[in-house]
Amino acid sequence: MPFYLTASIGFFLGFAFGVGCALAVMYSIYMGGYRAAIRDSQLDTPPERYRHAREKLSVSPKKD
């Protein structure tokens, strides 16, 4: 089997599985955080971390 063929197969498998798996992991982390944020926003008493993040977002930026 010629070198270029094995190299191209290796490149394809490395790129496809490497990038594909990385994207799948990032998507699952994103969706887990998104679901947790939605769940926290619907609680009767939101957690301290959620309230602190909301306070940071409500503060308007300083004008120089």
C-alpha positions in Angstrom: 0.0 0.0 0.0 1.6 3.4 -1.0 2.5 5.9 1.7 0.2 8.6 0.5 -2.8 6.3 0.7 -2.0 5.3 4.3 -1.2 8.8 5.2 -4.4 10.2 3.8 -6.4 7.5 5.6 -4.6 8.3 8.8 -5.2 12.0 8.3 -8.9 11.5 7.6 -9.4 9.2 10.6 -7.5 11.5 12.9 -9.2 14.6 11.7 -12.7 13.1 11.5 -12.7 11.3 14.8 -10.5 13.8 16.6 -12.5 16.9 15.7 -15.8 15.0 15.8 -15.2 13.7 19.3 -14.0 17.1 20.5 -17.1 18.8 19.2 -19.3 16.1 20.8 -17.7 16.7 24.1 -18.0 20.5 23.9 -21.6 20.2 22.9 -22.5 17.9 25.8 -20.7 20.3 28.2 -22.6 23.3 26.7 -26.0 21.5 26.9 -25.3 20.4 30.4 -24.6 23.9 31.5 -27.5 25.3 29.6 -29.9 22.8 31.3 -28.5 23.6 34.7 -28.9 27.4 34.1 -32.5 26.9 33.0 -33.2 24.7 36.0 -31.6 27.2 38.4 -33.6 30.1 36.9 -36.8 28.3 37.6 -36.1 27.7 41.3 -38.1 29.6 43.9 -34.9 30.8 45.6 -32.1 30.9 43.0 -28.6 29.8 44.1 -26.1 32.5 45.2 -23.9 31.9 42.1 -26.9 32.5 39.8 -27.9 35.7 41.7 -24.3 37.0 41.5 -24.2 36.4 37.7 -27.6 38.2 37.3 -26.2 41.2 39.2 -23.1 41.3 37.0 -25.3 41.3 33.9 -27.6 44.1 35.2 -24.8 46.5 35.9 -24.4 48.9 33.0 -20.8 49.4 31.6 -18.9 52.4 32.7 -18.5 55.3 30.1 -15.1 56.9 30.0 
